[in-house]
Amino acid sequence: MELQLLRKEKINATGGTGSNNGPITEQKVLSKFEIMDGAPVKNETIPVRFYLSQCSEELTPTYEQVNKRFSVNYFLNLVLVDE
């Protein structure tokens, strides 16, 4: 089980001739934190502290549709691997 901090940047780009090529989305994993290794026991509680100071890059606020062209969003992604 792993917790990730993701940054997604979305740019609504238009071509030089005025044609719309659709949005361009870039995603980057800023930080990863392994919560546990192995199988959890039923009804087990796992406390988690995720410190943002671990991020190697400077965090910015979330920006929604700046001039209807640019957005930056942050997500916490919980990854579960079942083998």
C-alpha positions as CSV (number, residue, x, y, z in Angstrom):
1,M,0.0,0.0,0.0
2,E,1.4,3.3,-1.0
3,L,0.3,7.0,-0.9
4,Q,1.4,9.4,-3.6
5,L,1.1,13.1,-4.0
6,L,0.4,14.0,-7.7
7,R,0.4,17.3,-9.6
8,K,-1.7,17.5,-12.8
9,E,-1.3,20.4,-15.1
10,K,-3.8,20.9,-17.9
11,I,-3.2,23.4,-20.8
12,N,-5.9,24.1,-23.3
13,A,-3.7,24.7,-26.3
14,T,-4.8,26.0,-29.7
15,G,-2.7,25.6,-32.8
16,G,-1.2,28.5,-34.8
17,T,-4.0,28.3,-37.4
18,G,-6.7,28.6,-34.8
19,S,-7.5,24.9,-34.8
20,N,-8.1,23.3,-31.4
21,N,-5.8,20.3,-30.7
22,G,-7.5,19.5,-27.4
23,P,-6.1,19.9,-23.9
24,I,-2.6,18.8,-23.0
25,T,-2.4,17.1,-19.6
26,E,0.9,16.4,-17.7
27,Q,1.0,14.4,-14.5
28,K,4.0,14.2,-12.1
29,V,4.5,12.2,-8.9
30,L,5.9,14.6,-6.3
31,S,6.2,12.3,-3.4
32,K,5.7,8.6,-2.5
33,F,5.1,7.1,0.9
34,E,4.9,3.4,1.6
35,I,2.2,2.8,4.2
36,M,2.5,-1.0,4.7
37,D,4.0,-4.1,3.3
38,G,2.0,-7.3,3.6
39,A,-1.6,-8.2,4.0
40,P,-3.7,-6.1,6.4
41,V,-5.8,-7.8,9.1
42,K,-9.6,-7.3,8.9
43,N,-10.8,-4.2,10.8
44,E,-7.1,-3.0,11.3
45,T,-6.6,0.7,11.6
46,I,-3.4,2.2,10.0
47,P,-2.5,5.7,11.1
48,V,-0.7,7.7,8.4
49,R,1.2,11.0,8.6
50,F,2.2,12.4,5.3
51,Y,4.6,15.4,5.6
52,L,4.5,17.8,2.7
53,S,8.0,19.0,3.5
54,Q,9.3,15.8,2.0
55,C,8.3,17.1,-1.5
56,S,11.4,17.9,-3.5
57,E,9.5,20.6,-5.5
58,E,7.8,23.7,-4.2
59,L,4.0,23.3,-3.9
60,T,1.7,25.9,-5.4
61,P,-2.0,26.6,-4.7
62,T,-4.5,24.8,-6.9
63,Y,-5.3,27.0,-10.0
64,E,-8.6,26.4,-11.8
65,Q,-9.0,27.6,-15.4
66,V,-6.6,30.6,-15.4
67,N,-7.8,32.7,-18.4
68,K,-9.6,29.5,-19.5
69,R,-6.3,28.0,-20.6
70,F,-4.4,26.6,-17.6
71,S,-5.1,24.5,-14.5
72,V,-3.0,23.0,-11.7
73,N,-4.5,20.4,-9.4
74,Y,-3.0,18.3,-6.6
75,F,-4.2,14.8,-5.7
76,L,-3.5,12.2,-3.1
77,N,-3.5,8.8,-4.7
78,L,-3.8,5.6,-2.7
79,V,-2.2,2.6,-4.5
80,L,-3.2,-0.9,-3.5
81,V,-1.4,-3.9,-5.0
82,D,-3.2,-7.3,-4.8
83,E,-1.1,-10.2,-5.9
